[in-house]
């Protein structure tokens, strides 16, 4: 065999072998009009294994409100998301315009299918059981909710999937700059300030939010240097039957408000808007209790009503909490 022909054949075999054993670099995508095209893809590792997804997804369906908020932060607007999470995740009306409601618990599979997504994004905690169905519709990534640990981790993981890591890092840089500014301005002034955070409920109880460092508020307060909280002695004095569901808050009756008094009290709405009728009525009920006006923070004019973002767990909510802290504590 001619030496040149042999070299050519060997080269072809090497090329074909490389193609056969290398991951796909392109994927066939069909748009809403039925037209097909090849798009570049990459492989991502997630809670359910490895999935090949478009490098630049154009029709993203997001199944969890926290991830929706993360997508907004990095500049990605989904074609579908659970609209009931919009207020809870601090997504405003304009940001939700044109987004199709795909439901939450349960997810509306038919609506997801009709949207012809090129990427579906959810969490293992909520969407693990329907993952096989979802992955038959489009490449599906489920973020490990527990591994992410907090809102920052969720933001970074969501950004990785969406190919927007630099944008997420830019947001975190701006957030950390604000935290540093607050500490530099207020740390000495507020070093002995005791701050309580309560959430309004529908009825004769409210929620006391404990600021453990692993909680949403706890992480923020630790960063800015506000570490004082209601004493453990005060918590131990609360009736056992009202003690908390979950790690980071207690349910308390309004008759025990004196146990959670502080230099400053933030009263967080249980609804998405401080002007919503339900929390407004509850707040008025709170103000009708004589004990409310005996609290030190109330007498000194340092009881502040704040929005639903105080019970959030998203980057948008964290920024709004900082807004309130700058406004009321400085």
Secondary structure by P-SEA (a helix, b strand, c coil): ccaaaaaaaaaaaaaaaaaaaccccbbbbbccccbbbbbbbbbbbccccbbbbbccccbbbbccaaaaaaaaaacccccccccccccccccccccccccccccccccaaaaaaaacccbbbbbccccccaaaaaaaacbbbbccccccccaaaaaaaaaaaaccaaaaaaaaaaaaaaaaaaaaccccccccbbbbbbbbccccbbbbbbbccccaaaaaaaaacccccccaaaaaacccccccccccbbbbcccccccccccbbbbbbcccccccaaaaaaaaaaaaccccccccccccccbbbbccccccccaaaaaaaaaaaaaccc
